[in-house]
Amino acid sequence: MLPILNYHILYDEQLPYPLAKDEAIYAIGVREFRRHTGYLYDNNCQGMLLEDYVRLKSGKFSSPNSIIITFDDGHSSLYTQALPILLEYGFPAVFFVTVKNVGSPNHVNWQQLREIANSGMSIQSHTMTHSFLPDLPPEKIRWELRESKSILESQLGRSVDHLSLPGGRCNSIVKNIAIEVGYRAICTSIVGYNSEDTDLYALKRWTVRRNMKFSTFSSIVHKRHSALAYYKARYFLLDGLKKMLGNRLYSTVHREFGN
């Protein structure tokens, strides 16, 4: 079983700037991230990229200790804080970038992304505008996926084959367009581990939140069922709310009360 970890924002002693509640819940301290990475290192976890996962076909990875580290959005702390720690411990990571935010305040710029890519990390798509894809008409979905892929490939000179879904939102139309445009794998926010039977267009991830206890993190790494049961229950509860309220209303509620 392969765990894929999902991070967003790192901060040092204090949050780097005022964050909306729905952003702050995904911001974790640099010391905590270093603790996570050191724990993976001390427990002989083998970092791999999505490219490796796809190349090995159907999740038949070489080590039972394999793990994939991902980051969503493209916050500037990925370059200033996460990259040095990843390089120190020798872990690769996948950085999913929202293209419209590149170079904007508090986000990575193109030169930083090139340095990240040249250091052995993977830069992949988090769409053009971070819109919830199922809410868009097919032609707009196609633009979000194709344009972000094209711009990243042009700017970085590397193939972009993988997609992370904003908010984890997906449906069959999004999946089919992603395949049409040329993506080879999709990361979701579905909780759980990936096996040889996992659909490459519905990869599960463990989202690391600000309030996650270290004991929970270690349970995820060691594949203890207690972590899986709690997070699956939480995922299905929130997923049910999304379906009941709709993406826009759910996001408003989550922004005000999320934790």
N, C-alpha and C positions, 0 to 999 in steps of 0.2 A: 504494500500500500504506500503510495507516494503522497506526502503532504505538500501542498503549495501554500506558502505564507504570503499574506498580503498586507503591506504597510502603506502609509500615505505621507505623513509629515513627521519630521523629527524636530525637537527643540532642545535648547541647552538648559539653562536654569529657569527661564520663563518662556511662555509662548512668544514667538518672535513678533507678533503683531496681533491686534484684536481679531479673533476668529469667530465666525458664526458657530452656533452650538453644534450644527451638523458637521462642521469641519473639526472642531476642537475634540470631539470624541475619538477622532482617528489620529490625533497628534500624541506621540509618545516621546519621552525624554531620551536624549542621546545616551545617557548612562544605562537606561533600560535596554535600548537597542544593542549597546555593546555587551550587556549581560546576556541577551538572547544569542548574539553571534558567538560569544565566547563559549556559551553552553553547547551550541551546535558543534563547535570545534572540539571541545573537550569530550564530547560523546561520539566523535568520529563520524559525524554526518557528512555526506558527500554532496556538495552543491552541484547542481546541474542547471542548464538552461532549457527553455521550452524547445529550442532547436534540437537539443540532445534527446529530449523525450519523444519528439515526433520522429526523429531519425531512427530511434531504437524500436519504433513501431509498437503500437498497442500497449504502451506502458511496461514493456519487458525490460526494465532498467536493470543495470548490472549489480547494483548494491541495494540490500534491504534498508540501508541507511540513507538512501538518496533523498534529497529535499530540494525544492525550488523556492527561491526568495523573489517576490515581486513587489513593485511599488507602483501605485496608481497616481495619476494627475500631472506630475512633473514639477513639484514644489522645489524651490531653490535649495532646501536643506538636503535634498538627495545628492547634490554635488558637494556642498560644503561639509556635511556631516556624515551621511551614509556611505558615500564612496570611500573615504579614507579607512573607515572601519572594515568595510567589505574587503578591501585590498590587504589590510593588515592581517586578517584571518584567512584570506585566500578563498573567499566565497564569490562566485559570480551571482548576478542578479538580473532580473528583467525589469526595465523601466518603461511603463506604459505612459505615453505622453499625449496630453490634449494639445493639438497643434496650435490652436488659436491663442493659447496662453504662453507659448514659447516667447521669451524675451519680455514678458510683461512683469510688473512688480511682483516679487516673491516667487518667481518661477525661473526655471533654468532658461538659458539662452542657447543659441545654436552652437556657439563655440564650446560651451560647457558640455552640451550633448555629444559633440564630436570627441571631446576628451573622455567622456564616460564610455563611449563606444570603443575608442582606441585602447581603453584600459582592460578590455575583455568582457564588458557588460553588454547586454542586449537592449536596444531601443526598439520599442514596438508601439502600436497604435492604441490610443484611448479615444479615438474619433477626432473630428475637427473641433466640435464645440461643446462636448460633454452633455449633449441632449439625451433624453431618454428615448432610445431608438424605437421601441414599439409604438410610441406616440406619433411618429412621423410617417408621412406617406412614403411609399417605396422609392420614389425618385430621390427624396431627401436622404433616406437611409443610404442609398447607393452613393450619393455625394459624400456623406459623412465618412464612409468607409474607404471609398476609392481615393478621394482627395487627400485624406490624412496619410494613407499609404504612399501615395505618389510624392507628396511633399517631403515626408520623412526620408524616403529612398533617395530623392534628389539632393537633399541637404546633407545626408550622411554618407551617401555612396554605398549603402548596404541594403540588403533585402529586408523588407518588413512583411512578415508572414503571419503575425499573431495579433490578436485583438483582445482587449479587456473591455467589458461592457460597462458604460457609465451606470452606476446604481445597480449593476447586476441585471438590468432589465433586458429581457430577450423574448422572442417568439419565433415561430417557424419561418416567418418572412425575413426577419433579421438574419437568422442562420443561413437561409438559402442565398440571400444576397451576399453574405460574407464569403460563402463558398464560391459564388459566381465571380466576385471581385478578385479572389485569389488567396484568401486567408486559409491557413492550414490548421489553426487551432483557435479556440475562444476560451478565455478565462471568465468565469461567472462569479457570483457571490454565494452560490450554493455551497452549503457546508459539507465537508467530508473529505475522504481520501480518494485517490485515483488509482485504479487497478488496470489490468490488461483489458478489461471490458468497458472502461470508461470512454464515452463519446468524446473525441478530441474537440468537438464544438460545444462541449458542455463541461469543461474542466472545473472541478470543485476547488475551493480555496478556504483557508482559515484567515479571516480578517482580524488583524491585531488592533485592538482598541485601547484607548488610554486607561481604562479601568480594568484591563485584563490582569489577573494575578499571575505571578511567575509560576505558581504551581499549575495553573491552567495551561500556560505555554509549554511547560515540560510534559504535561499529559498529552498534549497534541503531538509533540515530537516523538514521544514513546508510544503513541497510538493507544492510549488508555481509553476504554469505552466510556468512562465517566465524562470526559470532555466532549466526546461525540454526542452523547445523549443530551446534555445541556444545550449545546450549540445548535443541534438539529431542532430541538423544541423551540428555541428562540427564533431560528430561521423560519420555520413553518408558521409561527405566530405572526412575524412581521410580513412574511410573504402573503399571508391571508389578509392582513390589513391593507397591503398594497392593492390587492385585487378588489377588495371591498370599497376602498376610498378612491382608487385611481392614483396614478403616479403624482399628479400635481398636488392634490390635497394631502396625500400621504407625505410628500416632501415638506409641505408647510408644517404639518404636525411634527414631523421628525426634526425639523429645524428648531422648533420651539421647545420640544420636550425630549429630544433624543439624548441617550446616555449610554 
